[in-house]
Amino acid sequence: MAESSGGALPAKVIFGKYELGRVLGRGASAKVYYARHIASGRSVAIKVFPKPRRPSSSGSSSSSSSSSSDSFIREIFALRLLRHPHIVRLHEVLASRSSVYLVLELAKGGELISRVHDRGRLPDDLSRRLFHQLLSAVSYSHSRGVFHRDLKPENLLLDDAGDLKVSDFGFSAVSSFSEDYLLHTQCGTPGYVAPEILVSRKGTTGYDGAKADIWSCGVILFVLNAGYLPFNDRNLVSLYRKIHRGHHRCPRWTQPDLRRLISRLLDPNPATRISVDGILRDPWFARDVDPDQLATMMRPQGSDAGLDDKPHRRRGGELNAFDLISFASGLDLSGLFVDAASDRVRFASVEPVDRILDRVEEVGKEEGLVLRREGEKGSAAVIEGHKGEFVLRLQVHRLTGGTAVVEVEVGSGSYGSFWNEKLRPVLRGPLHLGGLG
């Protein structure tokens, strides 16, 4: 961003924290700006939504406001659950009287679709690397109960190293992990939407959000290889007919094993469509990648540290009074838009950090769950289910005087009983800090 000089207008500063720059993009319900975090100098993207007005008796304006509100609520809700190297990170949520600001990780490489347009199509090795990263992000999202429902190259960004970042969760849905959980909302982008979404409506059997995302991944893989859409028609009725049939023609340069994978991804029958496990075993996908690399690819990595986090917070060090105040849900604007109380719990303990985490590990192993330590000093632990699904994350922050604050993020789904019935009784003591959660 160019510095202002002479008669140029000074940069706009919001909340005394961010300096807004040029517009990076415009959508139906928001604008995205380049911005700089003043304290750290780091570049970010800020997505600005108009704050929805109170419902009125007039029809159209109320409907438009509701649509915008739903979009940023869905995005906040989804991104609060996701921390993955190939998913755009939500740093914080801010609000003024007129707008809601989502402060996001900046992907300096722009949209993937621009790369495809510039080259016509991508080389096979590059397509495979990007598809690896896409599947890693999608698989992780599904393990947290988040279904994107609008995957397309316009919503796939690239960082300055050329790595993928999935963005724009405005159409996402979050499941309860119940076995019969099905979605009914018709949403997505023509050309990328799964056939079962097109016929879904309330009162029908609904559709599986994970299988719908896999279809969209298949369309994206086709576009990376071919440079154009597998299903395309100016007439929407004709386009949807083609999608329902699932008939597509790969270009002549498509390798046979890639052709087979695309046909399994673009299976119009969701019951027989390839799953994530099937993709991991596919010869084209697994070429030149050993099983350990694949396992690492499917496992999220990265820090939960935000732009304003102090170093001792990132290392699980001691907390001061200001850190405790910042835990209060009243200062987290995300809580204005989503119910944050259901998945986060905080309490105090007089036990040593290692002993707390040992207890977590003991209970997790008794239930046959997988535990891995995180943080520089091992002050956090993540528990996963048998298929890698997120169960909970526990972080221990040391206070002065031998007391610790334990922060627990519980996954949405059937594993909620593990926290309430198994782990909670073992950890919770007389120092529960009810005012912090």
C-alpha positions in Angstrom: 0.0 0.0 0.0 1.4 3.3 -1.0 2.1 5.9 1.7 0.1 9.1 1.6 2.0 12.2 0.7 1.2 15.8 -0.5 -2.5 16.2 -1.0 -3.3 12.5 -0.6 -6.0 11.6 2.0 -4.6 9.9 5.1 -5.4 6.2 5.5 -8.5 5.3 7.4 -7.9 3.8 10.8 -10.6 1.7 12.5 -10.8 1.0 16.2 -7.3 2.4 16.6 -5.9 -1.0 15.5 -6.1 -1.4 11.7 -5.2 0.9 8.8 -7.5 0.2 5.9 -6.2 0.2 2.4 -7.4 -0.8 -1.1 -10.5 -2.9 -1.9 -9.5 -6.5 -2.6 -12.9 -7.7 -3.6 -16.6 -7.2 -3.5 -19.3 -9.8 -2.9 -23.1 -9.8 -2.7 -23.0 -9.0 1.0 -19.5 -7.7 1.9 -16.4 -5.9 0.7 -12.9 -7.1 1.5 -10.1 -4.6 2.2 -6.4 -4.9 2.5 -5.4 -3.6 6.0 -2.4 -3.4 8.3 -2.4 -4.2 12.0 -0.8 -1.1 13.4 0.8 -2.7 16.5 2.5 -5.6 14.7 2.7 -4.2 11.1 1.2 -7.4 9.8 -1.0 -7.4 6.7 -4.5 -8.7 7.0 -7.7 -8.8 5.0 -10.8 -7.2 6.6 -14.2 -8.3 5.4 -16.8 -5.6 6.1 -20.5 -6.5 6.3 -23.3 -3.9 6.9 -24.8 -4.5 10.3 -28.3 -5.9 9.8 -31.1 -3.6 10.9 -34.0 -4.7 13.1 -36.7 -6.5 11.2 -39.3 -4.2 9.8 -42.7 -4.7 8.2 -41.4 -3.7 4.8 -40.5 -6.8 2.7 -37.4 -6.4 0.4 -35.1 -4.5 2.7 -35.7 -6.8 5.6 -35.0 -9.9 3.4 -31.8 -8.4 2.1 -30.7 -7.5 5.7 -31.5 -11.0 6.9 -29.4 -12.6 4.0 -26.4 -10.4 4.9 -26.8 -11.3 8.6 -27.0 -15.0 7.9 -23.9 -14.8 5.8 -21.6 -13.3 8.4 -23.1 -15.4 11.2 -22.4 -18.6 9.3 -18.9 -17.4 8.5 -18.0 -16.5 12.1 -19.6 -19.7 13.5 -17.6 -21.8 11.0 -14.2 -20.1 11.3 -14.3 -20.1 15.1 -14.3 -23.9 14.9 -11.5 -24.2 12.3 -7.7 -23.8 12.7 -6.0 -25.3 9.7 -3.0 -24.3 7.5 -5.1 -24.4 4.4 -8.2 -22.5 5.7 -8.2 -18.7 6.0 -7.9 -17.8 9.6 -10.3 -15.5 11.5 -8.2 -13.3 13.8 -11.0 -11.4 15.4 -14.5 -9.9 15.0 -15.2 -6.2 15.5 -18.3 -4.1 15.1 -19.4 -0.5 14.9 -22.9 1.0 14.8 -23.1 0.4 11.1 -20.8 -2.5 10.2 -19.3 -5.8 11.3 -15.6 -6.4 10.5 -14.1 -9.9 10.1 -10.3 -9.6 10.5 -8.9 -12.4 8.3 -5.6 -13.9 7.3 -4.4 -12.2 4.1 -3.7 -14.5 1.1 -1.4 -12.5 -1.0 -1.5 -14.7 -4.0 -5.1 -13.9 -4.9 -7.8 -16.3 -6.2 -7.0 -19.7 -7.7 -9.3 -19.0 -10.6 -7.0 -16.1 -11.7 -4.1 -18.6 -11.9 -6.1 -21.0 -14.0 -7.2 -18.2 -16.3 -3.6 -16.9 -16.7 -2.3 -20.4 -17.6 -5.3 -21.9 -19.3 -4.9 -25.1 -17.2 -2.5 -26.2 -14.5 0.3 -28.8 -14.8 -0.6 -32.2 -13.4 1.9 -32.0 -10.5 0.6 -28.6 -9.4 -3.0 -29.7 -9.7 -2.2 -32.7 -7.5 -0.4 -30.5 -4.8 -3.3 -28.1 -4.7 -5.9 -30.9 -4.6 -4.0 -32.5 -1.7 -4.2 -29.2 0.2 -7.9 -28.8 -0.7 -8.8 -32.3 0.5 -6.8 -31.8 3.7 -8.8 -28.6 4.5 -12.2 -30.2 3.5 -11.5 -33.4 5.4 -10.6 -31.4 8.5 -13.7 -29.1 8.2 -15.9 -32.2 8.0 -14.2 -33.7 11.1 -15.3 -30.5 12.9 -18.8 -30.8 11.6 -18.4 -27.9 9.1 -19.6 -28.2 5.5 -18.6 -25.4 3.1 -21.3 -25.9 0.4 -19.8 -23.3 -1.9 -16.4 -24.7 -2.9 -15.1 -23.2 -6.1 -11.8 -21.7 -7.4 -13.1 -18.2 -6.6 -13.2 -19.1 -3.0 -9.8 -20.8 -3.0 -7.0 -18.3 -2.4 -3.2 -18.6 -2.6 -0.7 -17.3 -0.2 2.7 -15.8 -1.2 4.2 -19.4 -1.3 1.5 -20.6 -3.6 -0.3 -22.7 -1.0 -4.0 -23.0 -0.9 -6.4 -21.2 1.6 -10.1 -22.1 1.6 -12.2 -19.0 2.2 -15.8 -17.6 2.2 -17.8 -19.8 4.6 -20.9 -17.7 4.2 -23.0 -20.7 2.9 -21.5 -23.2 5.4 -23.5 -25.4 7.8 -22.4 -26.9 11.1 -23.8 -30.3 12.0 -24.6 -32.0 15.3 -22.7 -35.2 14.2 -25.9 -37.2 14.6 -26.2 -40.1 12.2 -29.3 -38.8 10.5 -28.2 -35.2 10.2 -29.1 -34.0 6.7 -29.2 -30.5 5.1 -32.1 -29.0 3.1 -31.0 -25.5 2.1 -30.5 -25.0 -1.7 -27.3 -23.1 -2.0 -24.0 -22.9 -3.9 -22.9 -21.7 -7.3 -24.3 -23.1 -10.6 -21.7 -25.3 -12.2 -20.2 -26.4 -8.9 -23.3 -27.4 -7.0 -24.0 -31.1 -6.3 -27.1 -32.7 -8.0 -28.7 -33.7 -4.7 -28.7 -30.0 -3.5 -30.7 -29.0 -6.6 -33.6 -31.3 -5.7 -33.4 -30.7 -2.0 -36.0 -28.7 -0.1 -37.7 -28.9 3.3 -40.0 -31.9 3.5 -37.6 -34.0 1.4 -35.0 -36.4 2.6 -32.2 -33.8 2.4 -28.6 -34.3 1.5 -25.2 -35.1 3.1 -23.1 -31.9 3.3 -19.8 -33.9 3.2 -20.8 -35.7 0.0 -21.9 -32.4 -1.6 -18.5 -30.9 -0.8 -16.8 -33.9 -2.4 -18.7 -33.3 -5.6 -17.6 -29.6 -5.7 -14.0 -30.8 -5.1 -14.4 -33.0 -8.2 -15.6 -30.0 -10.3 -12.6 -28.0 -9.0 -10.1 -30.8 -9.9 -11.7 -31.0 -13.4 -11.2 -27.2 -13.8 -7.6 -27.4 -12.7 -6.9 -30.1 -15.3 -9.0 -28.8 -18.2 -9.2 -25.0 -17.7 -13.0 -25.0 -18.1 -16.1 -26.4 -16.3 -17.3 -30.0 -16.8 -20.9 -28.8 -16.8 -21.7 -25.5 -18.6 -24.8 -24.0 -20.3 -26.2 -20.5 -20.5 -29.7 -22.0 -19.8 -29.9 -22.9 -16.1 -32.5 -25.7 -16.7 -30.2 -27.3 -19.3 -27.2 -26.9 -17.0 -29.0 -28.6 -14.1 -30.1 -31.4 -16.4 -26.4 -32.0 -17.3 -25.4 -32.0 -13.6 -28.1 -34.5 -12.7 -26.9 -36.9 -15.5 -23.3 -36.3 -14.4 -22.0 -36.7 -18.0 -18.8 -34.9 -18.6 -15.9 -35.2 -21.1 -12.4 -34.9 -19.9 -9.9 -33.3 -22.4 -7.6 -35.6 -24.4 -4.5 -34.8 -22.2 -6.1 -36.1 -19.0 -4.2 -39.1 -17.7 -6.3 -42.4 -17.3 -6.0 -42.6 -13.5 -7.0 -38.9 -13.2 -9.9 -39.5 -15.5 -11.1 -42.4 -13.2 -10.8 -40.2 -10.1 -12.8 -37.4 -11.6 -15.5 -39.8 -12.7 -15.7 -41.1 -9.1 -15.9 -37.6 -7.7 -18.5 -36.5 -10.2 -20.8 -39.5 -9.5 -24.3 -38.1 -9.5 -25.4 -40.7 -6.9 -24.1 -39.5 -3.5 -24.5 -43.1 -2.1 -21.8 -44.4 -4.5 -19.7 -41.2 -4.8 -16.1 -41.7 -3.6 -15.4 -40.8 0.0 -12.3 -39.0 1.6 -10.9 -42.4 2.5 -11.3 -43.6 -1.1 -9.6 -40.5 -2.4 -6.6 -41.1 -0.1 -6.2 -44.5 -1.6 -6.6 -43.4 -5.2 -3.5 -44.0 -7.3 -3.4 -40.5 -8.9 -3.9 -38.8 -5.5 -1.3 -40.9 -3.7 1.4 -40.8 -6.4 4.8 -39.9 -4.9 3.3 -39.5 -1.4 4.0 -42.0 1.3 1.3 -43.0 3.9 3.0 -40.9 6.6 2.9 -37.8 4.4 -0.8 -38.5 3.7 -1.6 -38.8 7.4 0.2 -35.5 8.2 -1.6 -33.9 5.3 -5.0 -34.8 6.9 -4.0 -33.5 10.3 -4.3 -29.8 11.2 -1.2 -27.9 12.2 -0.6 -24.4 13.4 -1.0 -22.1 16.3 -4.1 -20.6 17.8 -2.2 -17.4 18.5 -3.9 -14.1 17.3 -2.4 -10.8 16.2 -2.6 -9.4 19.7 -1.6 -12.5 21.7 1.3 -11.9 24.1 4.2 -14.4 23.8 3.5 -16.0 27.1 0.0 -16.7 26.0 1.3 -18.6 22.9 3.7 -20.6 25.1 1.2 -21.4 27.7 2.9 -19.2 30.3 1.5 -17.2 33.2 -1.6 -15.1 32.9 -2.1 -11.6 34.4 -5.2 -9.7 35.3 -5.6 -8.3 31.7 -5.5 -11.8 30.3 -8.2 -12.9 32.6 -10.4 -10.0 31.6 -9.9 -10.8 28.0 -11.3 -14.2 28.6 -14.7 -12.7 29.4 -17.2 -13.5 26.7 -18.6 -10.0 26.8 -15.4 -8.7 25.1 -15.6 -11.3 22.3 -17.8 -9.9 19.6 -18.3 -13.3 18.1 -20.6 -14.0 21.0 -23.0 -11.3 19.8 -23.7 -13.4 16.7 -23.3 -17.0 17.8 -23.8 -18.8 21.0 -20.3 -19.2 22.3 -21.3 -20.6 25.6 -22.1 -24.1 24.3 -18.6 -25.1 23.2 -16.2 -23.3 25.5 -15.7 -23.9 29.3 -13.2 -22.3 31.6 -12.4 -23.2 35.2 -9.5 -22.9 37.7 -7.4 -25.7 39.1 -4.7 -25.9 41.8 -3.1 -29.0 40.2 0.2 -28.7 38.2 -0.2 -28.4 34.4 1.4 -31.8 33.7 -0.9 -33.5 36.2 -4.0 -31.9 34.5 -2.9 -33.1 31.1 -2.0 -36.6 32.4 -5.5 -36.9 33.7 -6.9 -35.9 30.3 -4.7 -38.5 28.6 -5.7 -41.3 31.1 -9.4 -40.7 30.5 -9.0 -40.4 26.8 -7.1 -43.7 26.5 -9.8 -45.4 28.6 -12.3 -44.4 26.0 -10.1 -45.4 23.1 -9.5 -41.9 21.9 -6.4 -40.3 20.4 -4.6 -37.5 22.3 -1.7 -35.3 21.1 0.0 -32.6 23.0 0.4 -29.1 21.5 2.2 -25.9 22.4 5.9 -25.2 23.0 5.7 -26.6 26.5 3.0 -29.1 25.9 0.4 -27.0 27.7 -2.4 -28.0 25.4 -3.9 -31.2 24.3 -6.3 -32.2 21.4 -8.4 -35.3 21.6 -9.7 -36.9 18.4 -12.1 -39.8 17.7 -11.4 -43.0 15.8 -11.7 -41.4 12.4 -9.9 -38.2 13.3 -13.0 -36.2 14.2 -12.5 -33.4 16.7 -13.6 -34.2 20.3 -12.1 -31.4 22.3 -9.1 -29.1 22.8 -7.8 -28.3 26.3 -5.4 -25.4 27.0 -3.9 -24.8 30.5 -2.8 -21.2 31.4 -0.7 -20.9 34.5 -1.6 -18.2 37.1 0.8 -16.9 39.7 0.5 -18.7 43.1 0.2 -22.2 41.7 -3.2 -21.9 40.2 -4.1 -22.6 36.5 -7.0 -21.6 34.3 -8.1 -24.5 32.1 -9.9 -23.6 28.9 -11.8 -26.3 27.1 -13.3 -26.2 23.6 -15.7 -29.0 23.1 -16.6 -30.3 19.6 -20.2 -30.2 18.4 -21.6 -33.7 18.2 -22.0 -37.0 19.8 -18.7 -36.7 21.7 -20.2 -34.0 24.0 -21.0 -36.7 26.5 -17.3 -37.6 26.8 -16.7 -34.1 28.3 -19.8 -34.0 30.5 -19.8 -37.6 31.7 -16.1 -38.7 31.7 -13.6 -35.9 31.7 -15.4 -33.1 33.4 -16.0 -34.9 36.7 -12.3 -35.8 36.9 -11.0 -32.2 36.2 -13.5 -29.8 37.7 -12.7 -28.8 41.3 -13.8 -26.3 43.9 -12.1 -23.4 42.1 -14.5 -23.3 39.1 -14.5 -19.7 37.7 -18.1 -19.5 36.4 -17.7 -15.8 35.4 -15.0 -16.5 32.9 -16.9 -18.8 30.5 
